[in-house]
Amino acid sequence: MAQSRIFCKIAPKFIYAQGEYEITKDYDAYMQQRMNVFRKVTGTRKTLVPIYITPFGLKNNMYSRRLPRQVTVNALF
């Protein structure tokens, strides 16, 4: 059975950072709330995988460790 994939922008937020981006407690809570709204509206029971695309990567902290995927600009070019 083929697996279906849904690609969407849950929280299209463009933030400029001059170094590694740090995910704060507030931003983590915002993302969790946005994913919960998406689950409720779409009725999906599938796993949501947030992916961060950043020029310099994410600063390693307790919130960034919860993210399974991140892409840096170097991987795109």
C-alpha positions in Angstrom: 0.0 0.0 0.0 1.4 3.4 -1.0 2.0 5.9 1.7 0.5 9.4 1.0 2.4 12.5 2.0 1.1 15.9 2.7 3.5 18.8 2.3 2.3 22.1 3.7 3.4 25.2 5.4 2.2 25.0 9.0 4.0 28.1 10.2 5.6 30.0 7.3 7.8 32.3 9.2 10.9 34.0 7.7 13.4 35.2 10.3 16.8 36.5 9.5 19.6 35.3 11.8 23.3 36.1 11.4 24.3 32.8 12.9 22.7 29.6 14.1 19.0 30.0 14.8 17.9 29.3 18.4 14.5 27.8 19.0 13.1 29.3 22.2 10.6 27.9 24.6 7.9 30.3 23.2 8.6 29.4 19.6 8.5 25.7 20.4 5.1 26.2 22.1 3.9 28.2 19.0 5.0 25.4 16.7 3.3 22.7 18.8 0.1 24.7 18.8 0.3 25.1 15.0 0.8 21.4 14.5 -2.2 20.6 16.8 -4.4 23.0 14.8 -3.3 21.3 11.6 -4.1 17.8 13.0 -7.5 19.0 14.2 -8.4 20.8 10.9 -7.2 18.0 8.6 -8.2 15.1 10.8 -4.8 13.4 10.1 -3.5 10.7 12.4 -0.1 10.6 10.6 3.1 11.9 12.0 4.0 15.5 11.3 7.7 16.2 10.6 8.7 19.8 10.9 11.7 20.7 8.8 13.7 23.8 9.3 15.6 25.4 6.4 18.3 27.7 7.7 21.5 29.2 6.3 23.6 28.3 9.4 21.7 25.5 11.1 20.0 25.4 14.5 21.7 26.2 17.8 21.9 23.0 19.8 19.5 23.2 22.8 16.7 21.2 24.4 14.2 22.4 21.8 16.3 21.9 18.6 17.0 18.3 19.7 13.3 17.5 19.4 13.4 18.3 15.6 14.1 15.4 13.4 15.0 17.4 10.3 16.9 20.5 9.4 18.4 21.6 6.1 21.2 24.2 5.7 21.7 26.3 2.6 24.9 24.3 1.8 22.8 21.2 1.2 20.7 23.0 -1.4 23.5 24.2 -3.6 
